[in-house]
Amino acid sequence: MNTLIHKIIAKHRQACEAKKQELKKSRILRCINNSDIKYEDLIPIGDEDYDRIVSALEEKVNREIGEEPRYRNWFPNIFAWREIVDSMKNRIRDAYYIKNRPCGKCGEDNTIFFCFRSSDESWKELCGREGYMLICPDCLTILGFVPYFLN
């Protein structure tokens, strides 16, 4: 009987993991639906690379931007870079490089597609956003943002 319970639990875990992967893919597909990004072109960024990228981005933001307004009301920099770095530090979903997708501003082939979540403060003020963001860490440009949660 104990073996049967373990088999049921293992089967349930597999089903939950499959559903989780399906949900993740559907969120990404919804966000790239009206763009020229293809799901097959997304290359997952491993944990070590991700930590290195975030650390380098934080240093660059501190060095090159200095103080900036917490909120902005124009695109492409609708979010402050410090808020973007904070969101990346709190990594809530996978992040990706995009194959053959150079930055439209600087031409570097280093764009990053990741799940952005605005600060807790913005959610308390009923202006929180969560969605996938495309950035160029080389020239500090937000190339796109597609929210899937708003409050």
C-alpha positions in Angstrom: 0.0 0.0 0.0 2.8 2.4 0.8 4.3 1.8 -2.7 0.9 2.6 -4.2 0.8 5.9 -2.4 4.3 6.8 -3.5 3.4 6.0 -7.1 0.2 8.2 -6.9 2.2 11.1 -5.4 5.0 10.8 -8.1 2.3 10.8 -10.8 0.6 13.8 -9.3 4.0 15.7 -9.2 4.7 14.9 -12.8 1.2 16.2 -13.8 1.8 19.4 -11.8 5.2 19.9 -13.4 3.8 19.4 -16.9 1.0 21.9 -16.1 3.5 24.4 -14.8 5.6 24.1 -18.0 2.5 24.5 -20.1 1.5 27.6 -18.2 5.0 29.1 -18.5 5.1 28.5 -22.3 1.6 30.0 -22.7 2.6 33.2 -20.9 5.7 33.6 -23.1 3.7 32.9 -26.2 1.1 35.5 -25.3 3.9 38.0 -24.7 5.7 37.3 -28.0 2.5 36.8 -30.1 2.6 40.2 -31.8 6.4 40.4 -32.2 9.0 38.9 -34.4 10.4 36.8 -31.6 9.9 33.0 -32.0 9.6 30.7 -29.1 12.2 28.4 -30.6 14.8 31.3 -30.6 14.7 31.7 -26.8 17.8 30.3 -25.1 17.4 29.8 -21.4 20.0 31.6 -19.2 21.5 29.4 -16.5 21.7 30.5 -12.9 25.4 31.3 -12.9 25.2 33.3 -16.1 22.1 35.1 -14.8 23.7 36.1 -11.5 26.8 37.4 -13.5 24.5 39.4 -15.8 22.5 40.9 -13.0 25.6 41.8 -11.1 27.2 43.5 -14.1 24.0 45.3 -14.9 23.7 46.6 -11.4 27.2 47.9 -11.5 26.6 49.6 -14.9 23.4 51.2 -13.7 25.1 52.5 -10.5 28.0 53.9 -12.6 26.2 55.3 -15.6 22.8 56.4 -14.4 23.1 57.6 -10.8 19.8 58.8 -9.3 16.7 58.6 -11.5 13.0 59.1 -10.8 11.4 56.0 -9.3 8.5 56.2 -11.8 8.5 57.6 -15.4 5.6 58.2 -17.6 7.1 57.7 -21.0 8.4 54.7 -23.0 11.0 53.3 -23.6 12.1 53.9 -20.0 8.7 53.7 -18.3 10.5 51.9 -15.4 13.5 53.0 -13.5 16.6 50.9 -14.2 17.1 50.3 -10.4 13.6 48.8 -10.4 14.5 46.6 -13.3 17.7 45.4 -11.6 15.7 44.8 -8.4 13.2 42.7 -10.3 15.9 40.7 -11.9 17.5 40.1 -8.5 14.2 38.6 -7.4 14.0 36.3 -10.4 10.5 35.0 -10.5 10.6 33.2 -13.9 13.2 32.0 -16.4 15.2 34.5 -18.4 16.4 34.0 -22.0 18.8 35.2 -24.6 17.2 35.5 -28.1 19.0 33.9 -31.0 20.0 36.4 -33.8 18.3 39.3 -32.1 20.7 42.3 -31.9 19.7 45.5 -30.1 18.0 47.9 -32.4 19.9 50.8 -30.8 23.5 49.6 -30.3 23.6 46.5 -32.5 25.0 44.2 -29.8 23.7 40.7 -29.8 23.1 40.5 -26.1 19.4 41.2 -25.6 17.7 39.6 -22.6 14.1 38.5 -22.4 12.9 38.1 -18.8 9.9 38.3 -16.5 9.7 41.8 -14.9 7.7 42.5 -11.8 7.4 46.1 -10.6 8.2 47.0 -6.9 5.9 46.1 -4.0 5.4 49.8 -3.6 3.9 50.1 -7.1 1.5 47.2 -6.3 0.4 48.9 -3.1 -0.3 52.1 -5.1 -2.4 50.1 -7.6 0.0 50.6 -10.5 1.9 47.3 -10.4 2.9 45.5 -13.5 4.3 42.0 -14.3 5.2 40.8 -17.7 8.0 39.9 -20.1 10.6 42.6 -20.8 13.2 42.8 -23.5 16.3 44.8 -22.6 19.8 45.5 -23.9 22.2 45.5 -21.0 24.9 47.0 -23.2 23.2 50.4 -24.0 20.6 50.3 -21.1 17.6 50.3 -23.4 14.2 48.8 -22.8 13.3 47.3 -26.2 9.8 46.1 -25.2 7.5 45.2 -22.4 4.3 43.1 -22.5 2.4 42.9 -19.2 0.3 40.0 -18.3 -0.7 41.1 -14.8 -1.8 44.7 -14.0 -3.5 46.1 -10.9 
